[in-house]
Structure formats: C-alpha cells, structure tokens
Amino acid sequence: VITKTTKGRKNWSIFKDTASYYTSDIQIYEDTLYYMHRGTIRRYSLEGNFIDTIANPFDLGSYQGLIKFMIVDDSTIYGLSDARREMFRTYNKGRDWTKLIRYSGGAIYDFHFINSETGFLVGGEGSIYKTTYSNLLETIETGNPNTNLAFYSVWMSDIYNIYVGGSRGVIYSSHDGGVTWILNHTNITSDITRIRFINSETGWAAGDNGVILKTTTGGSYWENESNEVPVKYALYQNYPNPFNPATTISFDIPDDIGDGSIRTKLAVYDITGREVRVIVDQDLQANSYSYTFDASTFSSGVYFYKLTAGSDFSQTKKMVLVK
C-alpha cells in the first residue's frame, strides 16, 4: 500500500493499493509519482490516475527485474537489478536501456546519482562505490570506511557532499566527493534505511522502529525527531574511541525539564584542563543529541569532554586521539 499526506505527516490516506505486491521503491518527479511494482516502474499522477508503465530493461522477468530506480532528469533513469548484479540506464524514459555495470560481492541496497554521470552505490559488507561517466563501463572506484557495517541508503546533495546510512544507527558523511569519510554516530541502535537532503545542510534520516532524525548542520549533528524522549540525563562514551580524526559524542536531555529548555554546554579539554573546543553552548530542549568532534588540527593524546546542563547535571568522560 502507498499512503499519502498533505498535512505535514499528521493525516495519511491510501494513495494506491498495490494488491499485496511488494513496492520496493518510490519517487516523485515533477508532479508525477513513480513506483516499482514487480520489477516494473509505473507512473501515476498525484491525484492517483494511472499514466503508463516504463518498459523493463531487456524484458527481465519480475524476479530479475529492477528493485531500485532513480530519475535524474526528464529523460534519464537509472535502474538496479540486484538479482542479476547489474545496473542499467535509459536516456529516453525506458524505450531503450543500456547495461552499465555488472558487479560482484555483497548485495547493493541503494544508489544515488547527482547528474547523468556521477553516482554512488552502497550495500553489504561496508561497500561504497563511486562511478563516473569515464569509468561507467570499467572498474568502479571504491571507498570503504567500515567493512563491518551494511549500508542501506545513500544521498548526494551535490558532487562533494555525500551521506550514507547503515546498520546500528551509523551515518557516514563525506564533504570532498568521497575521498574521506566522517562518522556521524547518532546514539540510535536501529538501522538507518533512508536518507534524504533538500540542500547541503538540511536532511532527514529514517530507520527501523519509527526512528526519524533531522540535521541542519550538514550531518555534524542529528536531532532525534521520533516520539521517544529521554527520561534521564546521560553522557555517552564517544564513538569511535580511540579515534582519528573525528568522533561522535552523544547525550540525552530528559523530559523532566518540561516544555522549556535548559542551558547546555559540551566542551573539550586537553590533559592540562585547558578548554580547547566548545562543541555546543546553547539552550536545548528535551531530546537525544549527537555532535561530531573533528580533531584534525589537534595533536595525538588524551582529551576530556564535559557536559553541563544548567545546575542539574555535569559529567566528564575521557577520549583518546591517535594519529
């Protein structure tokens, strides 16, 4: 079933009953809804009227057909068949398809192209692949920040800023086109299955168990927009630890402060007790918070981070920077 809201997530109605068949992907492009139905892309108006069906690449059957697709512009569509380990592209809305990539290894769960030439693919075994027009039919470049994770979603806000979500609430971001990656741990244990950005700063991540996260800082801080609110103060151990060059610090502000806010400061200190970085110093409402501490300009050694929330709470933890 495909549902629709026009009231900011408050009221939902059934848009299309897909007759018990699994809908593996959905996208809205220029007032038209596209969704995947048994390996075939179908088009509907936003009023629910059927328009047409986009032909399956090379007449692939429903079990070898597309599981993911992306509309790049008026004519260009990318499609992924994980059963065949192949990616396809059409420049004329599906009348003709071209085989682009045949890959091996773990499953590919998601992909995103910022234009008709440059895109990223993510999947199991910590796989992150980058492909460009020049190597679309050749070996694709890979970047792999963590082989122990599965990545379920990827989004490019432009050719430089890429965001990847995966198992155990992990989000990675790159701000140099995939050359280096920063871990943005979210203090969420549920898998992140979808990431979407509206610009380079503002985006959302959704996951299992109703988790919804929002960032307005380009991924350095993710706010939990789920319904669960912490019941007590907590400062968590940074992750990873030891780290190089970035780590994520998470903490909870409980609901006993009511509907108001409390002055909250999170700062980093060196081994002598000197304050070397203020990560946050502002009024915060009850919620779970995560911030990224980038120590690229710091020397290796032991550091401490301290959370102070009004006069109610203060706690310090140790972290180790290893370069």
VOGU-3710 file (C-alpha; in Angstrom, 3 decimals, decimal comma):
1> vitkttkgrk> 0,000/0,000/0,000  1,225/3,522/-0,857  -0,014/6,225/1,519  -0,053/9,995/1,078  -0,042/13,017/3,377  -0,677/16,685/2,649  -0,866/17,726/6,306  2,753/17,559/7,405  2,667/13,874/8,477  -0,464/14,362/10,624
11> nwsifkdtas> -3,053/12,743/8,333  -2,414/9,864/5,949  -4,670/8,339/3,304  -4,283/5,389/0,946  -2,922/6,594/-2,393  -2,616/3,229/-4,129  -3,316/-0,325/-3,055  -0,618/-2,387/-4,784  -2,631/-5,596/-4,392  -0,305/-7,231/-1,849
21> yytsdiqiye> 2,733/-6,943/-4,140  5,918/-5,543/-2,622  6,669/-1,936/-3,636  10,479/-1,749/-3,499  10,997/1,887/-4,497  9,073/5,115/-4,993  9,911/8,610/-6,280  8,075/11,828/-7,130  9,420/13,799/-10,069  7,725/16,911/-11,482
31> dtlyymhrgt> 4,251/16,210/-10,094  4,336/12,563/-11,169  4,642/9,553/-8,867  6,822/6,645/-9,988  6,820/3,369/-8,086  8,327/-0,075/-8,530  5,818/-2,893/-8,990  7,142/-6,436/-9,523  10,284/-5,138/-11,221  8,435/-2,619/-13,414
41> irryslegnf> 8,206/1,175/-12,994  4,650/2,557/-13,086  3,669/6,224/-13,386  0,705/7,928/-11,732  -0,497/11,486/-11,386  -0,524/12,825/-7,828  -4,316/12,538/-7,979  -3,934/8,760/-8,365  -4,608/8,390/-12,090  -2,564/5,776/-13,973
51> idtianpfdl> -0,366/7,248/-16,753  1,779/4,443/-18,161  4,374/1,759/-17,468  8,072/2,128/-18,215  9,417/-0,919/-20,026  11,571/-3,331/-18,045  15,203/-3,451/-19,266  15,744/-6,276/-21,772  12,393/-7,858/-20,825  13,692/-9,018/-17,459
61> gsyqglikfm> 11,164/-11,064/-15,522  9,667/-9,880/-12,241  12,213/-11,821/-10,171  15,202/-10,465/-12,098  13,748/-7,029/-12,773  14,601/-3,725/-11,169  14,451/-3,296/-7,395  15,681/0,307/-7,323  15,452/3,197/-9,756  16,283/6,895/-9,895
71> ivddstiygl> 15,041/9,612/-12,216  17,838/12,100/-12,905  16,150/14,378/-15,446  13,299/14,406/-17,977  14,761/11,501/-19,938  17,442/9,798/-17,828  16,593/6,931/-15,482  18,953/4,550/-13,688  17,789/1,111/-12,589  19,316/-1,650/-10,464
81> sdarremfrt> 18,689/-5,402/-10,673  20,383/-6,982/-7,684  19,352/-10,487/-8,776  21,454/-10,015/-11,923  24,073/-7,829/-10,196  23,632/-5,234/-12,963  22,858/-1,541/-13,346  21,018/-0,085/-16,330  20,420/3,383/-17,786  17,952/4,864/-20,240
91> ynkgrdwtkl> 18,143/8,274/-21,915  14,610/8,116/-23,413  12,301/7,226/-20,494  12,689/3,474/-20,877  12,274/2,947/-24,610  15,897/1,771/-24,774  18,129/0,596/-21,928  21,906/0,194/-21,717  23,761/-2,199/-19,418  26,300/-0,165/-17,461
101> irysggaiyd> 27,829/-2,151/-14,620  27,966/-5,785/-13,615  29,237/-6,074/-10,058  30,149/-8,899/-7,696  30,415/-9,262/-3,945  27,738/-8,245/-1,468  24,270/-7,010/-2,311  23,706/-3,397/-3,388  20,899/-1,814/-1,367  20,736/1,733/-2,696
111> fhfinsetgf> 22,266/4,196/-5,143  22,027/7,888/-5,977  23,153/9,914/-8,999  23,575/13,671/-8,732  23,601/14,004/-12,524  23,671/11,744/-15,561  27,350/10,907/-14,991  28,235/10,739/-11,277  26,738/8,465/-8,661  27,339/6,359/-5,544
121> lvggegsiyk> 26,205/2,809/-4,741  26,126/1,265/-1,253  25,489/-2,208/0,091  26,546/-5,064/2,307  29,999/-5,669/3,737  30,530/-1,933/4,154  30,532/-1,366/0,407  30,586/2,163/-1,012  31,146/2,521/-4,748  31,613/5,630/-6,834
131> ttysnlleti> 31,005/5,660/-10,567  31,526/8,369/-13,173  30,977/8,614/-16,887  34,624/7,857/-17,624  34,576/4,516/-15,793  30,920/3,578/-16,068  31,747/0,506/-18,126  35,031/-0,200/-16,372  36,162/-0,860/-12,807  34,365/1,473/-10,420
141> etgnpntnla> 36,193/3,319/-7,661  35,518/2,228/-4,090  35,711/3,878/-0,712  35,119/1,751/2,378  35,133/3,433/5,792  33,991/0,345/7,742  33,772/-3,229/6,484  31,753/-4,422/9,498  28,629/-2,478/8,522  25,907/-2,798/5,931
151> fysvwmsdiy> 24,875/0,429/4,236  21,208/0,752/3,258  20,880/4,299/1,921  22,952/6,971/0,175  22,237/10,559/-0,839  24,256/13,172/-2,718  23,296/16,802/-2,107  25,948/17,770/-4,672  29,111/16,231/-6,128  31,035/16,924/-2,903
161> niyvggsrgv> 28,572/16,161/-0,081  27,539/12,500/0,260  25,678/10,866/3,148  25,451/7,121/3,833  23,218/5,403/6,410  23,593/1,881/7,678  23,227/-0,703/10,380  23,175/0,129/14,098  22,274/3,766/13,509  25,517/4,690/11,802
171> iysshdggvt> 25,729/7,599/9,353  28,854/8,496/7,401  29,357/11,786/5,552  31,908/12,912/3,002  32,428/16,528/2,016  35,123/16,037/-0,606  33,398/13,799/-3,122  34,070/10,538/-1,294  37,814/10,893/-0,697  37,491/10,955/3,107
181> wilnhtnits> 34,602/9,987/5,409  33,437/11,236/8,817  31,443/9,030/11,178  28,306/10,751/12,498  27,140/8,342/15,188  23,567/9,096/16,168  23,076/7,332/19,527  20,453/5,257/17,681  20,726/1,476/17,534  18,099/0,968/14,821
191> ditrirfins> 19,243/0,523/11,218  19,140/3,687/9,091  17,319/2,716/5,894  16,689/6,043/4,154  18,491/9,405/3,922  17,239/12,475/2,052  18,610/16,057/1,891  16,988/19,195/0,474  20,326/21,073/0,399  23,866/20,612/1,702
201> etgwaagdng> 22,815/21,430/5,289  19,289/20,124/5,895  18,295/16,491/5,685  16,448/13,617/7,323  17,283/10,004/8,089  14,676/7,341/8,788  15,103/3,847/10,125  13,623/0,852/11,862  11,333/1,188/14,887  9,968/4,532/13,702
211> vilktttggs> 13,260/6,401/14,023  13,375/9,819/12,313  16,464/12,035/12,576  16,999/15,560/11,270  20,136/17,615/10,649  20,519/21,289/9,793  24,315/21,234/10,064  25,278/19,092/7,106  25,351/15,926/9,197  27,619/17,015/12,059
221> ywenesnevp> 24,618/16,931/14,421  21,445/14,823/14,127  18,365/15,542/16,222  16,004/12,724/17,103  12,518/13,652/15,858  11,000/10,355/16,990  8,354/10,315/19,672  10,616/8,857/22,377  12,043/11,431/24,802  14,813/10,521/27,302
231> vkyalyqnyp> 13,785/10,114/30,949  17,171/10,982/32,491  20,392/12,832/31,738  23,102/10,783/30,055  26,514/11,444/28,542  27,694/8,568/26,370  31,175/7,379/25,549  32,366/8,861/22,293  32,414/6,582/19,260  34,792/5,517/17,925
241> npfnpattis> 37,359/5,650/20,697  40,317/5,818/20,130  39,630/7,915/17,026  41,284/9,703/14,098  40,402/12,379/13,172  36,686/12,580/14,069  34,435/11,053/16,688  30,805/11,449/17,767  29,663/12,497/21,233  26,056/11,804/22,241
251> fdipddigdg> 23,984/12,849/25,238  20,390/12,948/26,489  18,372/15,832/27,927  15,375/14,369/29,839  11,723/15,320/29,700  11,619/16,478/33,333  12,601/19,984/32,185  9,056/20,243/30,780  8,244/22,197/27,638  11,072/24,640/28,180
261> sirtklavyd> 14,802/24,401/27,565  17,973/24,275/29,611  21,348/25,893/29,020  23,657/23,140/27,840  27,399/23,206/27,226  29,556/20,468/25,719  33,274/21,284/25,676  36,585/19,500/25,081  39,643/19,864/27,330  43,254/18,795/26,964
271> itgrevrviv> 45,254/16,831/29,555  46,110/20,061/31,439  42,436/21,006/31,804  42,568/23,780/29,228  39,369/24,222/27,204  40,275/23,624/23,562  36,912/23,386/21,823  33,296/24,327/22,630  31,062/21,978/20,642  27,726/23,358/21,829
281> dqdlqansys> 26,701/26,155/24,200  23,014/26,938/23,860  19,525/26,308/25,231  18,360/22,773/24,352  15,010/21,066/24,766  14,465/17,501/25,983  15,820/15,106/23,341  18,762/12,932/22,339  21,675/14,765/20,700  24,812/13,779/18,813
291> ytfdastfss> 27,674/16,030/17,749  30,788/15,315/15,721  34,134/16,430/17,130  36,700/16,857/14,350  40,228/16,825/15,789  42,094/17,208/12,507  44,090/20,158/13,876  44,815/18,554/17,265  47,811/16,503/18,344  47,571/12,887/19,466
301> gvyfykltag> 46,830/12,390/23,129  44,231/12,110/25,867  41,336/14,581/25,871  38,269/15,021/28,040  34,777/16,143/27,144  32,386/17,626/29,681  28,617/18,067/29,519  26,955/20,670/31,740  23,171/21,170/31,744  22,175/24,121/33,912
311> sdfsqtkkmv> 22,819/23,298/37,562  21,146/19,880/37,215  23,846/17,790/35,570  27,585/17,697/34,944  29,711/14,774/33,763  33,123/14,276/32,158  34,483/11,404/30,026  37,885/10,601/28,537  38,723/10,029/24,864  41,945/9,241/23,012
321> lvk> 43,109/10,753/19,726  45,579/8,535/17,860  47,227/9,808/14,665
//
